[in-house]
């Protein structure tokens, strides 16, 4: 695999995960994060070009969705507020904690993909050991940091992210100590990729915020951060994983059934779960009717009801996609391996657009609409799938059967921290009066809604 080809494959997955993370911002929580997680597994399996990953695709997509989706329980809004501050102690703390939280968001799904693809399948005791490392590491970190030391990461919000951060590091330590090279690779790449995605994405969001006024355009800096997080995390993870050969699924009766469950969950249940948990019908109809009235539509209530029906239809499309995927999967039509990730992304873009009334509201001049950017990202994915034919790595069978070569995980972690340091330095030049309009600070505790920052307040 040439470097250019490896970059192109990684960019495809980056587009899918960036799109997923951008849309996740509209829905949030566990179900919202499942979408980009599934995109990571689907995209990696497709661009690998390997028959083995084509067969593994439903399972690793489902596991990645669950692993990354779990991070949706963490609170992170105030941390972004700290990273928008213009005081070094606050933005340094903000970027560091965003890196740690993004790392905890990406590492579990990344590890699950790697563990499933270990050349020597894990035994039940090993799976239990891995789970124990996560739960014990998380509990012990919360006990020491919160209970003993009395430190709270983003008061008055939850400290759940401290548990995730401790669990992430404990997981990496367990994988390294037990020689699970593929799992370790996935865990560290997810850790570094999504850690930098969250931190550098915030920096790019700050830059977009600062450039709005001099460049004369408007853009949602939160959307910039969210899309960038997925782009960076998806690219780094795929770049580190795609150039390796992976084993076939074991010849067990349970694998086909697990594959069917994965297909239904990823393409069918994820959109439906969004509909049931994030779109309360009565409240949405009232909200849409009010918005459509302000846009000047003659029968806004009727149009709002139709919009809800269309969203339900998109959910049906998800299950149709799952049925098509089953045919493709069990008939071995690998040339159509791109369909699941394209179907999921297309379904969720439509779902998000309908929820945002994207097709109805009047366009504004000099506004970079992120809903339009989502279609550009999706279009680029479709173009790649039409033009590219990802081929598998040419690895001799003897090498596939041999133990995984050593993964230099400490170097990856050190490199990630070095890039984080550069982002913090850059924030010193970017953050200022413009970013402070939506900032928080920890020292002293202050929120932008409280008025001028204490040092800028006029004396009484």
HELIX and SHEET records of a PDB file:
HELIX    1   1 UNK A    3  UNK A   27  1                                  25    
HELIX    2   2 UNK A   29  UNK A   48  1                                  20    
HELIX    3   3 UNK A   51  UNK A   69  1                                  19    
HELIX    4   4 UNK A   70  UNK A   73  5                                   4    
HELIX    5   5 UNK A   77  UNK A   83  1                                   7    
HELIX    6   6 UNK A   88  UNK A  116  1                                  29    
HELIX    7   7 UNK A  124  UNK A  142  1                                  19    
HELIX    8   8 UNK A  143  UNK A  148  3                                   6    
HELIX    9   9 UNK A  160  UNK A  177  1                                  18    
HELIX   10  10 UNK A  181  UNK A  215  1                                  35    
HELIX   11  11 UNK A  221  UNK A  241  1                                  21    
HELIX   12  12 UNK A  253  UNK A  263  1                                  11    
HELIX   13  13 UNK A  264  UNK A  269  3                                   6    
HELIX   14  14 UNK A  270  UNK A  278  1                                   9    
HELIX   15  15 UNK A  281  UNK A  295  1                                  15    
HELIX   16  16 UNK A  300  UNK A  330  1                                  31    
HELIX   17  17 UNK A  334  UNK A  336  5                                   3    
HELIX   18  18 UNK A  339  UNK A  355  1                                  17    
HELIX   19  19 UNK A  370  UNK A  387  1                                  18    
HELIX   20  20 UNK A  397  UNK A  401  1                                   5    
HELIX   21  21 UNK A  409  UNK A  430  1                                  22    
HELIX   22  22 UNK A  435  UNK A  438  5                                   4    
HELIX   23  23 UNK A  448  UNK A  450  5                                   3    
HELIX   24  24 UNK A  454  UNK A  456  5                                   3    
SHEET    1   A 2 UNK A 440  UNK A 441  0                                        
SHEET    2   A 2 UNK A 446  UNK A 447 -1                                        
END                                                                             
